[in-house]
Amino acid sequence: KVTCNVSIDNNIADVAVFHIGNSLTANLPAYVVSAFNNSHALAVELDLNTFEQRLLEDEKLAKAYDDSYFFSDGTQLKEYLGNPALYEKVSNLLFAMGYGGYADMMQPAAIASVLETWYLDSVNWLPAEKGVDQTLLNMAAKKPTMKVYEIEDPIEHYDALSGYSRETQIYLLESALMSGRYECYLSTDYLNQLWCQGSEKFLRQAASMELPPNATAEEKALYE
């Protein structure tokens, strides 16, 4: 049963979202659907239905997106990691995932994100199309009068993602490498279950544990 966090104030229904999910997150509770049906606008972190087209049309957005994935100052991954064995392992995985041509240009945090997505896609138990935000966007697409707004500026969002320290980037990468696909699924499914239970406090605690102990307050806020 899904008992996700929903608060209604000044006629605004605030729903905490999970970007990937399963049949539970894709079938929202009746009170969430009712709030949606009685609304004239939907505000999401990022409008996934239009994002790819905007990447092609907006040069500033495309640059911010590229900078969040790739080193923009000529840095090479091998020298950034400073660990030949780690670099070889990462490089081999990137080739296996079809990213071989970008192996020396990608930032560690981006590789960690791509790797975790690859793990989850390979088991197909928590697909993005069943995430809460995508479910709401699909509902909005079927309601011509519904306006869709973005809470965050996509450019600022991707600019922030490139702001992790070297230590945090490498920590995230090493954690993703150690987890493996099944453990990655289990930990993500645990977060998914916490979301379904409406356990915001425990969800925040569980998410913060994925960062290194010396992570800054800014990095913790960004990760959440």
Disulfide bonds with the S-S distance in Angstrom:
none
